[in-house]
Amino acid sequence: MRATSASAWSVISMQPQLELLHNCLSQQEGISVKTQIVTAILYPLSPSPPPQFGDFQVGAIVQRDRYYGIVAKIETNSYRPITIVWDSTPDEKSDCFAYTTDEIRVLHIKPLPKFIPHQTFICLPPKTVIQLEDGEILMFSQPSYFGVEAVEKDSDRITISNRCERLIVPLSSFPGFAIACTVQLPDKAKLEAASRSLSPSDLRIRCKLWLSLSAAINLLEIVYINPDYQDELKLRLIDKLNQSEWGKEYTICDLNAAWGQAWQQHLDQLMNSQGLYGLKPGDLVIKEGWKSPGTVVSVNFNFSKSFTIQCHDTTKSYNRGELSKVETVSLSANVVYQLAEDKGYFQVGIGFRTKALAKAWLKPIKRLVGRLSNLQRIDCPDYGLTGKKWEYSVERPRHKTLSKRLEYLNKVADLNLEELPR
């Protein structure tokens, strides 16, 4: 095995290094360099693939109009699964935003190919060990830099080269990583015109950033009481744009469209995360006289009775004062209770895997918590609290105070209800 040092580029600063790489790549056609075929990558071993969401994966370069960025984080279960760090100048801090899938589509953000021939520069990490076609083993003792000449996915090959050599490497186990990518900039006239204007995408980003930094935490409640507050925020944004983006042009039509989209998305995000006065779609609520809770279907700012509730087969609208939020608490897999904010509704579910277990535990549990309703088979788990096939509810709790009820309910939760009592 022989070791080779990195090219001279590895010991100079990044900017001159990229310039040399670019010159090398652009002048490659007239230079004859030795071509070697790599049959195996001995080190490093192929890493596990980075997190991916659709066409996006961590580390991928993305493009939006004339801007470029890198996917910094993927959270598949998040409302905003894709986080992108956008390019910046040495005097500016990088912009980092998390996007929903709808925002990705509307903003036309798209990933670039990982390796683009004649545009992508890559680095082979130090201690990379490869085996050549003639059996020779080659180790790179330092980081080594190449330009991408060709990518052949069908034949699983990537061709990389610098001034000294050309390597044809298996693409599936390629150990190199991209360090830069040249882009085709618009001509001077277009570039100058773009620098003097804010595009619709620019305006959308500024609107979203302004709302995230300037809007009050209880924005939903403020807007519910004072719908004109939206116009106040928008006027303050315009003043901010006129100060911070002085000399840049934009159309009122583009600003209105960007603001409307950013405003609605911000309200939707707040509604899903914190709700209006603590109530959001999907929450359980109870009203005086109801025997069981209803579900918040939607919330509408434009009506005095903002909360649309579905209870059994009936759907009606109510105001916040008519409703009490119901919290569902699981003490164990077998014991669940529901409690209203005003403590006016208290419901317990004690579930069992089989009817035999339910009947065997009936008397011991009855002594702890009080009278139990008839044992019921819950064909649809959505109508039961525990999701078990057989479930009891407490008709008349033995104790009058809530603290005592919960104390003895916890004793039931400590029992092993998956086995017959001894």
C-alpha positions as CSV (number, residue, x, y, z in Angstrom):
1,M,0.0,0.0,0.0
2,R,1.3,3.4,-0.8
3,A,0.2,6.8,0.7
4,T,-0.3,9.9,-1.3
5,S,-0.4,13.4,0.1
6,A,-3.2,15.8,-0.6
7,S,-2.9,18.3,-3.4
8,A,-1.4,21.7,-2.7
9,W,-4.9,23.0,-2.4
10,S,-5.4,21.4,1.0
11,V,-3.0,23.8,2.7
12,I,-4.3,27.1,1.4
13,S,-7.4,29.1,2.3
14,M,-10.8,28.1,1.0
15,Q,-11.4,31.0,-1.4
16,P,-8.2,30.7,-3.4
17,Q,-8.6,27.0,-3.2
18,L,-12.0,27.2,-4.9
19,E,-10.7,29.6,-7.5
20,L,-7.9,27.1,-8.3
21,L,-10.5,24.3,-8.5
22,H,-12.7,26.3,-10.8
23,N,-9.8,27.1,-13.1
24,C,-8.7,23.5,-13.0
25,L,-12.2,22.3,-13.9
26,S,-12.7,24.8,-16.7
27,Q,-9.4,24.0,-18.3
28,Q,-9.6,20.2,-17.8
29,E,-10.5,19.3,-21.4
30,G,-7.1,20.2,-22.9
31,I,-5.1,18.4,-20.1
32,S,-4.2,14.8,-20.2
33,V,-4.2,13.2,-16.8
34,K,-3.9,9.6,-15.7
35,T,-7.2,7.8,-15.3
36,Q,-7.6,5.1,-12.6
37,I,-10.6,2.9,-11.9
38,V,-11.4,2.3,-8.2
39,T,-12.9,-1.1,-7.5
40,A,-13.5,-0.8,-3.7
41,I,-13.6,1.7,-0.9
42,L,-11.9,0.1,2.1
43,Y,-12.2,3.1,4.4
44,P,-14.3,4.9,5.4
45,L,-17.2,2.4,5.3
46,S,-20.4,3.6,3.7
47,P,-22.2,5.7,6.3
48,S,-25.9,5.3,7.1
49,P,-28.0,7.5,4.8
50,P,-28.9,10.9,6.3
51,P,-32.5,11.7,7.4
52,Q,-34.8,12.2,4.4
53,F,-38.2,13.8,3.8
54,G,-39.5,13.4,0.3
55,D,-36.8,14.7,-2.1
56,F,-35.0,16.5,0.7
57,Q,-32.3,15.1,2.9
58,V,-29.9,16.5,5.5
59,G,-26.9,18.1,3.8
60,A,-28.6,18.6,0.4
61,I,-28.1,21.9,-1.4
62,V,-31.4,23.6,-2.3
63,Q,-32.3,26.5,-4.6
64,R,-35.0,29.2,-4.4
65,D,-34.9,31.7,-7.2
66,R,-31.4,33.1,-7.0
67,Y,-30.7,31.9,-3.5
68,Y,-29.0,28.7,-2.3
69,G,-29.0,26.9,1.0
70,I,-28.4,23.7,2.8
71,V,-30.9,21.4,4.5
72,A,-29.8,21.5,8.1
73,K,-32.4,19.3,9.8
74,I,-35.2,16.9,9.0
75,E,-38.0,16.2,11.6
76,T,-40.5,13.9,9.9
77,N,-43.1,14.2,12.7
78,S,-43.0,18.0,12.9
79,Y,-45.5,20.5,11.4
80,R,-42.4,22.2,9.9
81,P,-40.3,19.2,8.9
82,I,-37.5,20.8,6.8
83,T,-35.0,23.3,8.2
84,I,-32.8,25.2,5.7
85,V,-29.8,27.5,6.3
86,W,-29.7,30.0,3.5
87,D,-26.5,31.5,2.0
88,S,-25.0,34.7,3.4
89,T,-22.1,37.1,3.0
90,P,-19.2,37.4,5.5
91,D,-20.9,40.5,7.0
92,E,-24.3,38.9,7.4
93,K,-25.6,36.2,9.6
94,S,-27.1,33.1,7.8
95,D,-30.9,32.9,7.7
96,C,-32.3,29.7,9.1
97,F,-36.0,28.8,8.6
98,A,-38.2,25.7,9.2
99,Y,-40.7,25.1,6.4
100,T,-44.0,23.2,6.0
101,T,-44.5,21.1,2.9
102,D,-47.0,23.7,1.6
103,E,-44.4,26.5,2.0
104,I,-41.8,24.4,0.2
105,R,-44.2,24.0,-2.7
106,V,-45.4,27.6,-2.8
107,L,-41.9,29.0,-2.5
108,H,-40.6,26.7,-5.3
109,I,-37.8,25.4,-3.1
110,K,-36.1,22.4,-4.8
111,P,-33.1,20.3,-4.0
112,L,-30.2,20.3,-6.5
113,P,-28.5,17.1,-7.5
114,K,-25.9,16.0,-5.0
115,F,-23.1,16.0,-7.6
116,I,-23.3,18.2,-10.7
117,P,-20.7,17.6,-13.4
118,H,-18.4,20.6,-14.0
119,Q,-20.0,22.5,-11.1
120,T,-19.5,20.5,-7.9
121,F,-16.3,20.4,-6.0
122,I,-15.8,17.5,-3.6
123,C,-13.4,16.5,-0.8
124,L,-12.1,13.0,0.0
125,P,-11.6,12.9,3.8
126,P,-8.2,12.1,5.3
127,K,-7.3,8.4,5.7
128,T,-9.5,7.4,2.8
129,V,-8.3,4.0,1.5
130,I,-9.2,2.8,-2.0
131,Q,-8.4,-0.3,-4.1
132,L,-7.5,0.3,-7.8
133,E,-8.4,-2.0,-10.7
134,D,-4.8,-3.4,-10.8
135,G,-5.1,-4.4,-7.0
136,E,-3.0,-1.6,-5.7
137,I,-4.2,0.0,-2.5
138,L,-4.0,3.8,-2.2
139,M,-4.4,5.9,1.0
140,F,-5.0,9.7,1.1
141,S,-3.2,10.9,4.2
142,Q,-4.8,14.4,4.0
143,P,-8.0,15.9,2.7
144,S,-7.9,15.8,-1.1
145,Y,-10.0,17.9,-3.4
146,F,-11.4,17.1,-6.8
147,G,-14.0,18.4,-9.3
148,V,-16.8,16.2,-10.6
149,E,-16.5,15.3,-14.3
150,A,-19.3,12.9,-14.8
151,V,-22.1,11.1,-12.8
152,E,-23.4,7.8,-14.2
153,K,-26.2,6.5,-12.0
154,D,-27.1,3.6,-14.3
155,S,-23.6,2.2,-14.1
156,D,-23.0,3.3,-10.5
157,R,-20.0,5.4,-11.4
158,I,-18.7,8.9,-10.6
159,T,-15.7,10.4,-12.3
160,I,-13.6,13.0,-10.3
161,S,-10.4,14.7,-11.3
162,N,-7.9,17.4,-10.4
163,R,-4.7,18.5,-12.2
164,C,-2.9,15.3,-11.3
165,E,-5.3,12.4,-11.7
166,R,-8.7,11.2,-12.7
167,L,-10.6,8.6,-10.6
168,I,-13.6,6.5,-11.6
169,V,-15.3,5.5,-8.3
170,P,-18.3,3.4,-7.4
171,L,-21.1,6.0,-6.8
172,S,-23.0,3.9,-4.2
173,S,-20.0,3.8,-1.8
174,F,-18.5,7.1,-2.7
175,P,-16.7,8.5,0.4
176,G,-16.4,12.1,-0.8
177,F,-18.6,15.0,0.1
178,A,-19.5,18.2,-1.7
179,I,-17.8,21.4,-0.5
180,A,-18.9,23.9,-3.1
181,C,-20.9,24.3,-6.2
182,T,-20.5,26.9,-8.9
183,V,-23.7,28.5,-10.2
184,Q,-24.6,30.5,-13.3
185,L,-25.2,34.1,-12.2
186,P,-27.5,36.3,-14.2
187,D,-25.9,39.0,-16.3
188,K,-24.9,42.3,-14.7
189,A,-28.1,44.2,-15.7
190,K,-30.4,41.5,-14.3
191,L,-28.3,41.3,-11.2
192,E,-28.4,45.0,-10.6
193,A,-32.1,45.1,-11.2
194,A,-32.7,42.2,-8.7
195,S,-30.6,43.9,-6.1
196,R,-32.8,46.9,-6.2
197,S,-36.1,45.0,-5.8
198,L,-37.8,42.6,-3.3
199,S,-39.3,39.6,-5.0
200,P,-42.6,38.0,-3.8
201,S,-40.4,35.3,-2.1
202,D,-38.3,38.0,-0.4
203,L,-41.5,39.7,0.9
204,R,-43.0,36.4,2.1
205,I,-39.9,35.6,4.2
206,R,-39.8,39.1,5.7
207,C,-43.5,38.9,6.5
208,K,-43.1,35.6,8.3
209,L,-40.0,36.7,10.2
210,W,-41.8,39.9,11.2
211,L,-44.8,38.0,12.6
212,S,-42.6,35.5,14.4
213,L,-40.6,38.3,16.1
214,S,-43.2,41.1,16.6
215,A,-46.6,39.5,17.1
216,A,-47.8,39.0,20.6
217,I,-47.9,35.5,22.2
218,N,-51.7,35.9,22.7
219,L,-52.2,37.1,19.2
220,L,-55.3,35.0,18.6
221,E,-57.1,36.6,21.6
222,I,-56.0,40.1,20.5
223,V,-57.3,39.6,17.0
224,Y,-60.6,38.1,18.3
225,I,-61.2,41.3,20.3
226,N,-59.7,43.8,17.8
227,P,-59.7,42.6,14.2
228,D,-57.9,45.9,13.2
229,Y,-54.8,44.7,15.0
230,Q,-53.7,43.0,11.7
231,D,-53.6,46.3,9.9
232,E,-51.5,47.8,12.7
233,L,-49.0,45.1,12.4
234,K,-48.9,45.4,8.7
235,L,-48.3,49.2,8.8
236,R,-45.4,48.7,11.3
237,L,-43.9,46.1,8.9
238,I,-44.1,48.6,6.0
239,D,-42.3,51.2,8.1
240,K,-39.7,48.6,9.0
241,L,-39.2,47.7,5.3
242,N,-38.8,51.3,4.4
243,Q,-36.1,51.7,7.0
244,S,-34.1,48.5,6.6
245,E,-34.6,48.0,2.9
246,W,-34.2,51.6,1.9
247,G,-33.9,52.0,-1.9
248,K,-35.3,48.6,-2.7
249,E,-38.5,48.4,-4.7
250,Y,-41.6,46.2,-4.3
251,T,-45.2,46.4,-5.5
252,I,-48.1,46.8,-3.1
253,C,-49.8,43.9,-4.8
254,D,-46.9,41.6,-4.0
255,L,-46.7,42.8,-0.4
256,N,-50.5,42.3,0.1
257,A,-50.3,38.8,-1.3
258,A,-47.2,37.9,0.8
259,W,-48.7,39.4,4.0
260,G,-52.1,37.6,3.5
261,Q,-50.3,34.2,3.1
262,A,-47.9,34.7,6.0
263,W,-50.7,36.1,8.3
264,Q,-53.0,33.1,7.7
265,Q,-50.2,30.6,8.2
266,H,-49.2,32.2,11.4
267,L,-52.8,32.1,12.7
268,D,-53.1,28.5,11.7
269,Q,-49.9,27.6,13.5
270,L,-51.0,29.3,16.7
271,M,-54.4,27.7,16.5
272,N,-52.9,24.2,16.2
273,S,-50.3,24.8,19.0
274,Q,-52.1,26.9,21.6
275,G,-55.7,27.6,20.4
276,L,-58.1,30.4,21.1
277,Y,-58.5,30.9,24.9
278,G,-56.9,27.5,25.3
279,L,-59.3,25.7,23.0
280,K,-58.1,24.2,19.7
281,P,-59.6,21.8,17.1
282,G,-59.7,18.3,18.5
283,D,-60.1,19.3,22.2
284,L,-62.8,17.8,24.3
285,V,-65.3,20.2,26.0
286,I,-68.4,19.9,28.2
287,K,-71.4,22.1,28.7
288,E,-73.8,22.2,31.7
289,G,-76.5,19.6,31.1
290,W,-74.4,17.4,28.8
291,K,-73.9,13.8,29.8
292,S,-70.7,13.4,27.8
293,P,-68.1,15.7,26.2
294,G,-68.2,17.1,22.7
295,T,-65.2,17.7,20.3
296,V,-64.1,21.1,19.0
297,V,-64.4,20.8,15.2
298,S,-63.4,24.3,14.2
299,V,-62.8,27.8,15.5
300,N,-64.0,30.9,13.6
301,F,-62.9,34.5,14.5
302,N,-65.8,36.1,12.6
303,F,-68.7,34.9,14.9
304,S,-69.5,35.7,18.5
305,K,-70.0,31.9,19.0
306,S,-66.6,30.9,17.6
307,F,-66.4,27.3,18.7
308,T,-68.1,24.7,16.6
309,I,-68.7,21.6,18.7
310,Q,-69.8,18.1,17.6
311,C,-71.5,16.1,20.3
312,H,-72.7,12.7,19.2
313,D,-74.6,13.4,15.9
314,T,-75.2,17.1,16.6
315,T,-73.0,20.0,15.6
316,K,-73.6,23.5,17.1
317,S,-71.6,26.7,17.8
318,Y,-70.9,28.1,21.3
319,N,-69.0,30.9,22.9
320,R,-66.1,30.3,25.3
321,G,-68.1,31.1,28.4
322,E,-70.6,28.2,27.7
323,L,-67.8,25.6,27.5
324,S,-65.5,24.0,29.9
325,K,-62.4,22.2,28.6
326,V,-62.1,18.5,29.5
327,E,-58.7,17.0,30.2
328,T,-58.1,13.2,29.8
329,V,-55.6,11.7,32.2
330,S,-54.3,8.1,32.0
331,L,-53.2,6.7,35.4
332,S,-52.4,3.4,33.8
333,A,-53.2,1.4,30.7
334,N,-56.4,0.3,32.4
335,V,-57.5,3.4,34.3
336,V,-58.4,6.7,32.7
337,Y,-60.4,9.7,33.9
338,Q,-61.8,12.9,32.5
339,L,-62.1,16.1,34.4
340,A,-63.6,19.5,33.3
341,E,-61.9,22.8,34.1
342,D,-64.7,23.8,36.4
343,K,-64.6,20.4,38.1
344,G,-68.3,20.0,37.2
345,Y,-67.7,16.9,35.1
346,F,-65.8,13.8,36.3
347,Q,-65.8,10.5,34.4
348,V,-63.8,7.4,35.1
349,G,-63.1,4.5,32.7
350,I,-61.6,1.1,34.1
351,G,-60.9,-1.3,31.2
352,F,-60.1,-5.0,31.0
353,R,-58.7,-7.2,28.3
354,T,-61.4,-9.9,28.8
355,K,-64.8,-10.2,30.3
356,A,-63.6,-12.8,32.9
357,L,-61.0,-10.3,34.2
358,A,-63.6,-7.6,34.5
359,K,-66.0,-9.7,36.5
360,A,-63.3,-11.0,38.8
361,W,-62.1,-7.5,39.7
362,L,-65.6,-6.0,40.1
363,K,-66.0,-6.4,43.8
364,P,-62.4,-5.3,44.9
365,I,-62.6,-2.2,42.7
366,K,-66.2,-1.4,43.8
367,R,-65.0,-1.3,47.4
368,L,-62.3,1.3,46.5
369,V,-64.1,3.7,44.2
370,G,-67.8,3.2,44.8
371,R,-70.7,1.9,42.6
372,L,-69.8,0.9,39.1
373,S,-72.0,1.0,36.0
374,N,-72.8,-2.1,34.1
375,L,-69.9,-3.8,32.3
376,Q,-70.0,-2.7,28.7
377,R,-68.4,-4.0,25.5
378,I,-66.8,-1.1,23.6
379,D,-67.0,-2.1,20.0
380,C,-65.5,1.2,18.9
381,P,-62.5,2.2,21.1
382,D,-63.2,5.9,20.3
383,Y,-66.3,5.8,22.6
384,G,-64.4,4.3,25.5
385,L,-61.7,6.0,27.7
386,T,-59.3,3.1,27.9
387,G,-59.7,1.4,24.5
388,K,-60.2,-1.9,26.2
389,K,-62.8,-4.4,25.1
390,W,-64.6,-4.4,28.5
391,E,-65.0,-1.2,30.5
392,Y,-66.7,0.0,33.7
393,S,-67.4,3.6,34.6
394,V,-68.1,4.9,38.1
395,E,-71.7,5.9,38.6
396,R,-71.4,7.2,42.2
397,P,-67.9,7.8,43.5
398,R,-67.6,6.7,47.1
399,H,-65.8,10.0,48.1
400,K,-67.2,13.5,47.8
401,T,-63.9,15.5,47.4
402,L,-61.9,15.3,44.2
403,S,-58.6,14.7,46.0
404,K,-60.0,11.6,47.8
405,R,-61.5,10.3,44.5
406,L,-58.1,10.5,42.8
407,E,-56.3,9.0,45.8
408,Y,-58.4,5.8,45.6
409,L,-58.4,5.8,41.8
410,N,-54.6,5.7,41.9
411,K,-54.9,2.7,44.2
412,V,-56.9,1.0,41.4
413,A,-54.2,2.0,38.9
414,D,-51.6,0.3,41.0
415,L,-53.4,-3.1,40.7
416,N,-52.3,-5.6,38.1
417,L,-55.6,-5.7,36.2
418,E,-54.1,-8.0,33.5
419,E,-54.2,-10.9,35.9
420,L,-56.9,-12.5,38.1
421,P,-57.0,-11.2,41.7
422,R,-55.5,-13.4,44.3
